Amino acid sequence: MSKAMQLTAEGCSATFDPEDGGRLTSFRVGDHELLVQQGADVFHFGSFVMAPWVGRLRNAKLNWEGKAYPFTANAGPHALHGLVTERPWQVTGDGEMSIELADPWPWPGRVVQRTELSAGRATFHIEVHARERMPVAVGWHPWFVRRLAGAPASAELELLVEPGIMWANDEVDLPNGTMTVPVSRPWDYCFRDLRADPVVRWPGQLELTVSSACPDWVIYDMEESGVCVEPWTAPPNSINMPNPQVIGPDAPLAASMTWTWR
């Protein structure tokens, strides 16, 4: 069994499994576990980092600067959620882990995640450092439980989020490059221009706010097991889209997400 990395503060704790993709496996506030503990696969529980791309990569292939780079298809014909969720991370400091980007990713680089925990607040950081120019996108994929253990049925999760615009999807549910008016729920879409930070509320029990400067947010509420509120630096398949985020030796990518609760 792999050794967990645990952070504690007044009234809360966060447990990570470096061997399991650096995943946040447990996040407890008081007696409440907020994250889904088990899932159908590695993409359906806890909270995990996605890099060097987020969401689905069209046809499991990166086309960049005139060359095609193939990857393993793990979501139909597409490659899902990057390359760091099914590989072990190394603990590199207090609340910090890192992983090297390696084959099949063609460019050398390193992904670092760092977490700071205090009473009523958790801040999660991702950095990607590259030794050569490369396209990149990162994000988080937390699964919040719909019902807290031991809570009454009336305390089922309520999600308060009001996006301004939405990436329009094509026939295979990948962004077609245009923006549109948000559709009604349930959602498995990527949004921009949120009018306020999303709030995850278990009525009468707990209220948690998710904050980030990331421009894109995927909201996924189509499964009974949990609800996902995901800040991303770019939409799905972004590294194949025009003008992707490009980093290099002197220009890393940094992103952060903060949870606050009461």
Buried (B, 14 or more C-beta within 10 A) or exposed (E): EEEBBEBEBEEBBBBBBBBBBBBBBBBBBEEBBBBBBEBEEBBBBBBBBBBBBBBBBBBBBBEBEEEEBEBEBBEEEBBBBBBBBBBBBEBBEEBBBBBEBEEEBEBEBBBBBBBBBEEBBBBBBBBBBBEEEBBBBBBBBBBBBBBBEEBEEEBBBEBEBEBEBBBBBEEEEBBBEEBEEBEEEEBEBBBBEBEEBBBBBBEEBBBBBBBBEBBBBBBBBEBEBBBBBBBBBBBBBBBBBEEBBBBBEEEBBBBBBBBBBE
